[in-house]
């Protein structure tokens, strides 16, 4: 299990389930989907670049604290929330790559944010272990996720039906497809916002649509419940994706959401990144490739 890029971002749910209960083409417009063209568009039409973060770990930690506080400010405008979330994500990715910075960054985090910080850094490091570094970008389409309120309603509905906490479903949705932003088959054939194999979804989907956010989230709740989530949460998550690192990352993000539901505001606004031999590459909303494309070819037209 855990093939390239871990079945989209990290999932597959390809373990055998128990009986269920009764030439590349690339398009990168600004926001909307567009038909694939025969060549990548010019970088001037291209997607937004990665947010600028400080290479100095002291400054990076201080900026991260400011962004965490912005994300918890109910009066913050949408533009500030988006900018703070994008920098927050980039900061955690950078800190995740640099355990040698820990003695500098961690002491600068205030006590009220330290638990959140530790969980986010650990989640990133667990996922780094699992994510294969590639020299090509994937045959994916990146789209805007369903509205945040809609997703939260689906998690709550699935929680009420299955007993699986909404925060665990959200954590899995975040890891698997960045809340449904990633459209495309994994190397194992998993698909949809919660990355099910069709055979597994048939067992738990109740006749729904594997690509539907609601249907896939409800199916994930059934899958986890059928695998004993109430008695052994970690084992149930492991059955979703057979990796202890995956289990730990899900638990980390779920713990952040349980401790501070407002953290969803930040996660929801995160970008899609792909780990490559040239470093992290941001795949913006509107990215579309019909087959893998060399990283160097993409970056030549879409500098980060």
N, C-alpha and C positions, 0 to 999 in steps of 0.2 A: 504494500500500500504506500501512500504518500508519494506518488509520482511527481513529475515536474510541476512545480508551483502548487503542489498539494491539492490537486483537483480544484481548479480556479484559484482561490486564495489559500485554502487549506483543507477542504473537506472532500468527502466521497460518500460516506455512509454506505460502503460497499461490503461490509461484513454481512454474513447471512443472517437475516432477521428471524426471530422467533415468530410463531404464528401471530398475526396481528389481532388485537382485540376485536369481540363480536364486531513565378511572379506576383507578390503580395499587393493588395490594394488597401490603401490607408486614407481615411478621411478624418480630419480633426477640425470641425467648425467650432464656433464659440460655445453654443449652448445646445442647439437642437441636433437631432440625428440628420444625417444627409446620406444620399446614396454614395456608395464607394466609387471612387474615380480610378483612373488608370495610373495615377502617380500621386504621391503625397502633396498636399497643398503647400503653398509657400509659408514660411514661418510667420509672416506677418498676419496670416489668418489664423495662425495656430493658436493652440491652447495657451492658457496662462502658464507662466513659468512657475517653478517652485518658489515658495516663500523664502525670503531672505532671513537667515538666522545667523547669529554670531558664531564664528569658529572658536571663540574663547569660551571655555566652559563656565567660567565665573559669570560672564555676561549672559550666556545662554540660560543658565539657571535662573538668574534674576528676571530675564524676559519671560521665561516659562511661568514663573510665579505670577507675573503681571497678567499674562494671558489666561491662566487658570482663574484668576479673580474676575477678569472681564467676562468669562464664560458663566460665571455665577452671579453676574450683575443683572437683575431683572430690567434695569433701565437701559441696558446697552443696546444700541441700534443694530440692525441685522448686519450692516457692513462691518461693524466692529466684531461681531460674533464670528462671522465668516473668517475674517483675517486672523483673529485670535485662535480659532480652531485649526486653521491651516498651519500656523506657526507652532502650535502645541504639538500637532502630529509630527512635524518635521523635527522638533526638538527631541521628542521621545525616540524617534528613529535614530537621531544622532547619538543621544546618550546610550541607547541600546547597543550601538556599535562600539562604544568606548567604555568598557568597565574601568579602564584606567582613570577615567574622569570622576569616578564615584566619590573619592575623598574630597573633591572640590565641589561638585554639584549638590550632593545630598545635604551637607551641612547648611546650605543656603535656602533650603526649603522650610517654610514655617511649619510649626507642629500641626496646624489644622489641615495642611495639605500633604503631610508626609506619607500617610497611608496611601492616599491616591497616587502619589508620585511613585512609591515603591511598587505598587501593583501594576501601574502602566509600564514602568521600566522592565519589570520581570516578564510581563506579557510579551513585550517586544522581543526580549531576548529568547524566550521560548519559541516564538515564531521564527526568529532568525535561524535557529537550529534546524527548523523544518523546511525552510524555503531554499530551494535550489537556485543558485546563481546561474543565469542564462546569458547567452550572447545573442539571443533573438527575443523580440517582443511577441506577445501571443495573438492568436486569431480571436480577438474579443471585440465586443462593442461595449463602450462605456456610456451609460445613460444616467439620467437623473433618477435617484431612488424615489419610491413612493413617498408621499408627504409624511413627515415625522409623526403627526397625530394619527394618521392612518396606521402606520406601523405599530405604534404604541397600542392602539386599539386591538390590532391583531394579536400582539403578544399577550395582552390581558385576556382576550377571548380564549386563546390556547391555554393559558394558565388555568382559567376557570374550568376548561374541559378536561385537562390532563393532569393538573396538579404540578406541572413543571413551571418553576418560577419565571416570570416574564423576563427577568434580567438575564437568565441563562439563554433563553431563546434570542434575546437581543444580542448577546455576546456571540453566539454562534452565527447569527445573521451578519454581524459586523465582520467576523473573521472569514466567513465563507465567500461573501460576495460584496462586501462593503454596502450592506443593506440593499442588495439587489442592483447595485450600480454596474456590476460585471455581468454581461450576457455572453455566453459562449460555453462550449463543452470543455470539460477538463480532459486531461489525457486518459482518464479512466472512463470517460463518458458520463460523468456526473453533470447535472444541469440544474438551472433554476436558482432562485435566491438563497435556498438552503442547501444546494448542491447534493441532490439525490440522484442515485442511479435510477433509471426508469423502473427496474424490477423492485427496488426497495420502495419507491414512491407508490407503486401499484399496491403494495401491501399496506401502506399507511395513509395513502392520499384520499381514501373514501371517494374515489371517482373524480377527484378534482384535477386541476391543471398544474402540472409541475412547475410552470413558469409564473404562476400566480403568487404574489406575496402572501396573501391570506392562506391559500390552500397549502403552500409549502410550509408556512409557519405552523399551521395546525397539524400537518403531517409530522413535523419535527417534534411537536409536543407528544403526539401518539407514540412515535418511535422511542423517545426517551422514557416515557412512562412504561411502555411494554418491556423495556430493557431494565426496569427496576430502579428508575430514578428516585423514587420515594425511599427505597431501602439502601441503595448504594449509588449515590449521585455520580461519583467518579467513574464507576464501572459503566454506567449508562452512557456517559459522555464518551468514554473510551470506545464503546460499541458504535458510536456515531463516527468516530475517526480514531483508528487504532494507534494512538500515540500518547504517551504520558505527557509529552511537551504540549500537545494540543489540549489535553485535559487541563493542564495547569494554566494555559493561556485563557481558556474559557472561564475557568474559575476566577482568574485575576480580573478580567473585564466585568464579569458578573458581580464580583465583590465591589468594584468601583461603583457600579450602578446601584447596588443595594445600599451602599453607604451614602451615596449622593446621586439621586436620580437626575439631577441637573447635569450630570456628566454626559448624559445622552445628547445634550445640545452640542457638545463638542464633537463627539464621535460621529454624529449624523452628518456633520459638515466636513469630515475628513475626505481627503482625496484618495484616488487609487494609485498606489505605487507598485512598481515591478522591479525586483532586484535583478540587476544585470552585471556583467563583467565591467561595464562602464559606470557602475554605481546605480543608485536609485533613479528610476525614470518615472516621472509623473505621467499617467495616462488620463487625460482630462475627459470630461463629458463631451461626447462627440467623436472621440477616438473610435476608429473602426478599421480592423484589418481582417481580410478574408483568409489569410494564411500567415504563418510566422514571418516576421520581417527583421532583418539584421538591425541590431541596435544602432550601429554606426550610420546606417542609411537613414533611420528615423531621426537621430539627433542632428544630422546634417541639415535637415529641413526644420527641425523643431528643437532648437537649443533650450536647454533647461534653465 
